[in-house]
Amino acid sequence: MLIDTREQHEPGDEREPVEPDLRLWLWVVSSVGFFIAATSVTGPLGPGLALLGFTAALLALERFTGRYGSGLQEWRQ
């Protein structure tokens, strides 16, 4: 039989400091900017800007899942 002898951590009023992820917000803002620019131009430049916006959105999503985990797909005991 295994007995856990570690001290239990009791939740208190301790709050973890919030550190904004500036790179994540940079990708989010740039993707929104690229999509807005893609809707305001005509010709072949529009789909190119939309592609850049989609790429920036994917990079933001990758940064988000890298920092905060993959939600319910992650197994923790």
Stockholm file with secondary structure:
# STOCKHOLM 1.0

chainA/1-77         MLIDTREQHEPGDEREPVEPDLRLWLWVVSSVGFFIAATSVTGPLGPGLALLGFTAALLALERFTGRYGSGLQEWRQ
#=GR chainA/1-77 SS CCCCCSCCCCCCSCCCCCCCCHHHHHHHHHHHHHHHHHHHCCTTHHHHHHHHHHHHHHHHHHHHHHHHCCGGGSCCC
#=GC SS_cons        CCCCCSCCCCCCSCCCCCCCCHHHHHHHHHHHHHHHHHHHCCTTHHHHHHHHHHHHHHHHHHHHHHHHCCGGGSCCC
//
